[in-house]
């Protein structure tokens, strides 16, 4: 069973350093041993997502932050490019002597709220500074995926690169506000740059599940994969807790065929900062425990917290 440990980063404590709000979509990248670098995005005064990191360490079942927030680690793209209005780190992978960061690029739209695409930035100094791989996105909407792609999670699985990503399948209007419908697909690659598209559906729609976001996959042994994801209804999720974001999980023996495990892993254990929403998690293993970073109410408005689970 998961044990919630509370807020790890309370963004309110850093507002006097220029942060306006939010600490969203955290990802913990292992530097060495029990030392981690947590990548996340905050928001500026215009509501644009800006990428940062902060260091942390693990001691037993506890995580502690070290030092201050560093960044921004990437600039917005040139006017008109896919990331000219927001950047969110989503997945960080070590590739030889380099560190690759797959990120979300934002564009505001007119008829709907936004368009999202997937970009890549590369670090040659161990994850301290990054440069964009190119000016355009790695994955974007296409003839077969006409809405948007976002929230990539990438693992290197022997000779195969696997990307689990969010694919929008349409928009609806609720109270005159456009709301997206999206599910999770998997794409594969031989080099981490050129990906098969559209990927096969990994987590699709079901009763009470209309939007499925920010997947996280870890491999536990040769024949055990676990996926964690956020899901909600498309309407009234901002107002009604029963329709808002929850974290679900599934498992697979081959990363292709998935069996549902739970739809709400935190059922009946709310905290004051996450009693309406639980979403955007990153789960990783350290020694004999699983650690989860995740956001709570307001899409990470207060910051991000963590939970711990002993491996059986």
C-alpha positions in Angstrom: 0.0 0.0 0.0 1.2 3.5 -0.8 1.9 5.9 2.1 1.5 9.6 1.4 4.4 11.6 2.8 3.0 15.1 2.1 4.3 18.1 0.2 7.9 17.9 -0.9 8.1 21.2 -2.7 5.7 23.9 -1.6 6.0 26.6 -4.3 4.6 29.2 -1.9 8.0 29.1 -0.2 9.7 30.2 -3.4 7.4 32.9 -4.6 9.7 35.7 -3.4 12.3 34.3 -5.8 10.3 35.2 -8.9 8.0 32.2 -9.2 4.3 33.1 -9.7 2.5 29.8 -9.2 2.6 26.0 -9.6 5.2 23.3 -9.6 3.9 20.7 -12.1 4.7 17.4 -13.7 7.7 16.5 -11.5 10.3 14.0 -12.8 13.1 12.6 -10.6 16.3 11.8 -12.5 18.9 9.8 -10.6 22.3 11.6 -10.7 24.1 9.0 -8.6 23.3 6.8 -5.6 20.6 8.5 -3.5 21.0 11.8 -5.2 18.2 12.9 -7.6 17.5 16.0 -9.7 13.8 16.8 -9.9 12.7 18.5 -13.1 9.4 20.4 -13.1 7.6 23.4 -14.5 6.4 26.6 -12.8 4.3 29.4 -14.3 5.2 33.0 -14.9 2.9 36.0 -14.5 1.5 35.3 -18.0 0.6 31.8 -17.1 3.3 30.2 -19.3 5.0 27.0 -18.1 8.7 27.5 -17.5 11.2 24.6 -16.8 13.3 24.3 -13.7 15.0 21.7 -11.5 15.8 21.2 -7.8 18.0 18.6 -6.2 16.9 16.0 -3.6 18.2 13.0 -1.7 16.6 9.9 -0.4 17.2 8.6 3.2 15.3 5.5 3.9 11.6 6.3 3.2 12.2 10.1 3.2 13.0 12.5 0.4 14.6 15.9 1.2 15.2 18.8 -1.1 18.8 20.2 -1.4 19.6 23.8 -2.3 17.4 26.1 -4.3 15.5 26.0 -7.6 17.7 26.3 -10.7 16.6 27.7 -14.1 14.9 28.4 -16.3 16.8 25.6 -18.1 15.4 26.2 -21.6 14.2 29.4 -23.3 10.9 29.7 -25.1 11.0 29.0 -28.8 11.0 31.6 -31.5 7.7 33.3 -32.3 5.5 30.8 -34.1 7.3 27.6 -33.1 5.8 24.8 -31.2 7.2 25.9 -27.8 6.9 29.6 -28.0 4.4 29.9 -25.1 5.4 27.2 -22.6 7.9 24.3 -21.9 7.3 21.5 -19.4 9.9 18.8 -18.8 8.2 15.4 -19.0 10.8 12.6 -19.2 14.6 12.4 -18.7 16.7 9.5 -20.0 20.4 8.8 -19.9 21.8 8.0 -23.3 25.5 7.2 -23.2 27.4 10.3 -22.0 24.3 12.5 -22.6 21.1 13.2 -20.8 18.0 13.6 -23.0 15.0 15.5 -21.8 11.7 15.0 -23.7 9.4 17.9 -23.0 6.0 19.4 -23.8 5.8 22.5 -25.9 2.8 24.9 -25.7 1.0 27.1 -28.2 -2.2 29.0 -27.4 -5.1 28.6 -29.9 -8.2 30.4 -30.9 -11.0 27.9 -31.2 -9.6 25.6 -28.4 -7.4 26.4 -25.4 -4.0 25.1 -26.6 -2.0 22.9 -28.9 0.7 20.6 -27.4 3.7 18.9 -29.1 6.7 16.9 -28.0 10.3 18.2 -28.1 13.7 17.1 -27.2 16.6 18.8 -25.4 20.1 17.3 -24.8 22.5 17.9 -21.9 26.2 17.2 -22.4 27.2 18.0 -18.8 25.2 15.4 -16.8 21.9 17.2 -16.6 22.9 20.7 -15.5 22.3 22.6 -18.8 20.3 21.7 -21.9 20.2 22.7 -25.6 17.2 22.0 -27.8 17.8 19.2 -30.3 16.1 21.3 -33.0 13.7 24.1 -33.5 10.7 21.9 -34.4 9.0 19.1 -32.4 9.8 15.4 -32.5 6.1 14.4 -32.4 3.2 16.6 -33.4 -0.4 16.3 -34.7 -0.6 14.5 -38.0 -3.1 13.1 -40.5 -3.8 10.2 -38.2 -3.6 12.1 -34.9 -5.1 15.5 -35.8 -5.4 17.1 -32.4 -2.2 17.0 -30.2 0.5 14.8 -28.7 1.9 15.5 -25.2 3.3 14.2 -21.9 5.9 11.7 -23.2 7.5 9.1 -20.9 10.5 7.4 -22.5 12.3 4.2 -21.4 15.2 2.3 -23.0 14.2 -1.3 -23.0 17.2 -3.3 -24.2 17.5 -2.3 -27.9 14.0 -0.7 -28.1 13.2 2.9 -27.1 9.6 3.0 -25.9 7.6 6.2 -25.6 4.3 6.3 -23.7 2.5 9.5 -24.7 -0.8 11.2 -24.5 -2.8 11.5 -27.8 -5.8 13.8 -28.0 -8.8 12.3 -29.8 -11.1 15.4 -29.8 -12.5 18.3 -28.0 -15.9 18.9 -26.4 -17.5 22.0 -25.0 -18.7 22.2 -21.4 -20.2 25.5 -20.1 -18.8 27.1 -23.3 -15.3 26.0 -22.4 -13.4 23.5 -24.7 -12.2 20.4 -22.9 -9.9 17.8 -24.5 -10.4 14.0 -24.6 -7.1 12.0 -24.6 -5.7 8.6 -24.1 -2.3 6.9 -23.8 -0.5 5.4 -26.7 2.9 3.7 -27.1 5.4 4.5 -29.8 8.8 2.8 -30.5 12.1 3.9 -31.9 15.6 2.5 -32.6 17.4 5.8 -31.8 15.0 7.9 -29.6 14.5 10.4 -32.3 12.4 8.8 -35.1 9.2 7.3 -33.7 6.5 5.1 -35.1 3.1 6.9 -35.2 0.4 6.7 -34.3 1.3 4.4 -31.5 -0.9 1.6 -30.2 -3.4 2.4 -27.5 -2.1 1.4 -24.0 -4.7 2.9 -21.7 -8.0 3.7 -23.4 -11.4 5.0 -22.5 -13.7 3.2 -20.1 -16.7 4.0 -17.9 -15.8 7.0 -15.8 -12.5 7.5 -17.7 -12.7 10.1 -20.5 -9.2 11.8 -20.3 -6.0 9.9 -19.5 -2.9 11.8 -18.9 0.8 11.8 -18.0 1.8 8.1 -18.2 4.7 6.8 -16.2 6.2 3.3 -16.9 8.8 1.3 -15.0 10.2 -2.1 -15.6 10.5 -4.3 -12.5 12.3 -7.5 -13.7 12.4 -9.1 -17.1 8.6 -9.8 -17.3 7.0 -7.0 -15.2 6.1 -3.6 -16.4 3.9 -1.2 -14.5 2.2 1.9 -15.8 0.8 4.7 -13.7 -1.4 7.4 -15.2 -3.9 10.2 -14.4 -7.5 10.0 -15.4 -10.6 12.1 -15.1 -14.0 12.9 -16.7 -14.2 15.5 -19.4 -16.9 17.6 -17.7 -17.2 19.1 -14.2 -13.8 17.7 -13.1 -12.8 21.2 -11.8 -15.8 21.4 -9.6 -16.7 17.8 -8.6 -14.0 15.7 -6.8 -15.6 12.4 -7.9 -15.0 13.4 -11.6 -11.6 14.9 -11.1 -8.1 13.5 -11.5 -7.1 10.2 -9.9 -4.1 8.0 -10.4 -4.6 4.6 -11.8 -2.2 1.7 -12.6 -1.9 -1.4 -14.9 0.7 -4.1 -15.5 2.1 -6.1 -18.4 4.5 -8.9 -19.0 5.6 -7.6 -22.4 4.9 -3.8 -22.4 2.3 -4.4 -25.2 -0.8 -6.1 -23.5 -1.9 -4.4 -20.3 -4.1 -5.5 -17.4 -5.9 -3.0 -15.3 -4.8 -3.1 -11.6 -6.4 -0.1 -9.9 -8.3 3.0 -10.9 -7.6 5.0 -7.7 -4.5 4.0 -5.9 -5.0 6.7 -3.2 -8.7 6.0 -2.5 -9.8 7.3 0.9 -6.4 8.8 1.9 -6.8 12.5 1.0 -4.5 15.3 2.3 -5.5 18.9 2.5 -3.5 19.9 -0.6 -4.6 16.9 -2.7 -8.2 16.2 -1.6 -9.6 17.2 -5.0 -7.0 16.0 -7.5 -4.1 13.5 -7.7 -2.3 13.6 -11.0 0.9 13.9 -13.1 2.9 11.3 -11.2 6.4 9.9 -11.7 7.1 6.6 -10.1 10.6 5.2 -9.7 12.4 2.5 -7.7 15.2 3.1 -5.2 16.5 0.1 -3.4 13.5 -1.9 -2.1 10.9 0.9 -2.4 8.9 2.7 -5.0 8.7 6.5 -4.7 6.1 8.6 -6.4 6.2 12.3 -7.1 2.8 13.7 -7.9 0.7 16.9 -8.1 -2.5 17.7 -6.1 -5.2 20.3 -6.3 -5.2 22.8 -9.1 -2.8 20.9 -11.4 0.1 21.5 -9.0 -0.9 24.9 -7.8 0.6 24.4 -4.4 3.6 22.2 -5.6 4.3 18.5 -5.6 4.4 15.9 -3.0 5.5 12.3 -2.7 4.4 8.8 -1.6 6.3 5.6 -0.8 5.5 1.9 -1.2 7.5 -1.1 -0.1 8.2 -3.6 -2.9 6.7 -7.0 -2.1 
